Amino acid sequence: SDSQRSHPRLKPYNMLNDYEKERYKEPVRESLKALLAIGWTVEHTEIDIPSNNRGSVRRPSKPNVGSDASPFNYHPNPIDMANLTLSREMQNMAERLAENSH
């Protein structure tokens, strides 16, 4: 049966060493920083979302469009995230997302 099959090198997240855990956490932290830097709102709730809504992503209701910019006049500019720090709550969320991605 499928429940008995497992890869011999697969182990639970809590059994990973600190280096291996950090390999999952760092990309999640950087993704959260990027979302916050471009003006998205990230919320953490304890409510279980039904499986049919899990893939949905909510975008900001009004895009930040300046006087010289429009959706048709796209000018990609990298956002400096060097000084952006995550709150403790966001750090905890990053750890939980890393664990779930494992």
C-alpha positions, 0 to 999 in steps of 0.5 A: 500500500502507499502508506507503507512506502517511504524513501530510505533517506526521508525523515521527519522535519523535527529529526533534521539537524539545524543546517538542514532546517535552515535550508528550508527556513531561509527561502521562506523568510526571503519570500515573506520579506519580498511579499512585504516589500512589495506591499502585500499583507500576510496574515497568520490564522489558526483557522483551517482553510478548506482545501478548495481555497488553499491555492487562492492568493489575495492581491492588494485591492488597489495596486501602487500605481504612480503618476508615470506608471501603469500596468501597461508601462511596466518598469521592473526595479529591484526592491532593497530588502537588506534592511527589512526584518521580519517580526517574531510572528513572521519568523515563526510563520517562516519556520512553520512554512518551512516545516510544511514544505518539507 
